[in-house]
Structures are given as structure tokens and as C-alpha cells.
């Protein structure tokens, strides 16, 4: 994602002829897009993106379970909490 943002910024600078990017060649401006494609190919082929997606989903499930148990008055193992009299 960072490569895409950098590529868009460089492209806008080149098109608007602002800053040092106005004098750079087109290959210098477009390299972040090629790097983004290379990263996505690598991340997908190694399973990195799927692992991150599963980790996020597991965190949401754990958070939802914890909140549900707290609402039911239970601890993290699903046992009822003892009430103080």
C-alpha cells in the first residue's frame, strides 16, 4: 500500500511539474508501482496476506467472546464469577 501511495504522489508531482519529480524520468516515477506489484505477488504466493486476514478475524472473535462472557458475568474460561456479598 505504501508503494502505491508513493507512486501516486510522485505521479501527481510529475504531472503538476512540482518539486524535483518534474525533472525525473518516467521510470523513476513509475518504479513504486512495479514494487507494489512485486510485493503483492510475493505476499500472495507465501500466504502472508491470508495469515494476516486470519489473525484479524481471530482477534475479532476473541474480543467478541470476551465481551460476551463479561456481559454474562463469567471469567475468560467460561466460569461464573463469584459474587461478593
N, C-alpha and C positions, 0 to 999 in steps of 0.2 A: 504494500500500500504506500509505503514511503517513497518507493521509486516512482510510482505513478504521480504522486503529488509533486515530487521534484521535477519530473518530466513536464507536467502541466505548467508549473511555474516557469521553467526555462523556455518552454514554447511560447508562453504569453509574453515573456520578456523579449524573445526574439522577434515575435510578430509586432510588438509595440515599439521595438527598437529602443529599449530601455536598458541601461547598465552595460556591463561588459558582454552580456549574452548577445547583444546586437552584432558584435564583430566576430562571434564564433561561427564555425562551420556547422552545417546541419547535422553531421554525425555527432558532434559534441552536444548538440541539443537533444538528440533522439536516443542517446545511449541509455538513459534511465528506463525507457520503455522496454528496451531489449533486456535490461537487467531484471525488470519486473516479470517478463515472460519466462526468463530462465529460472527465477526464484519460484514461480508458480509451478513450473514443470518439475523442479526438484522437490518442492513441498508435497505435491500430489503423488509423485512416484514413491516417496519414502513414507507416506502415511501421516506426515506431520499435521496437515490440516484436519484430517479425520480425528486424530488424537486430541487436538485442541477442542474440536467440536464436542467430543465425548466428555472431556474434562469439564467444559462449561455446563453441559447437561447434568452431569453428576453433581456439580456444585449446587445447581438449582434444585435438584431433587433432595439433596441433603438439607438445604436451607428450608425447603417446604416441609420436610419431615420434622425438623427441629421445631419449627413454628407450630405445627400441628400438635406435637407432643406437649409443648408448653401450654397450649390452649386447653389440652385435656388434663393438665396437672401431672404430667409424667416426666421422668428424667430421660436422659439420652438413650437408655437401654429399654425404655418402654415400661418401667416400673412406676407405680404410683408413688408420688412424693408423700412423705409423712407430714401430716398437718400438726402445727403447733397449737396446743390448747391453751 
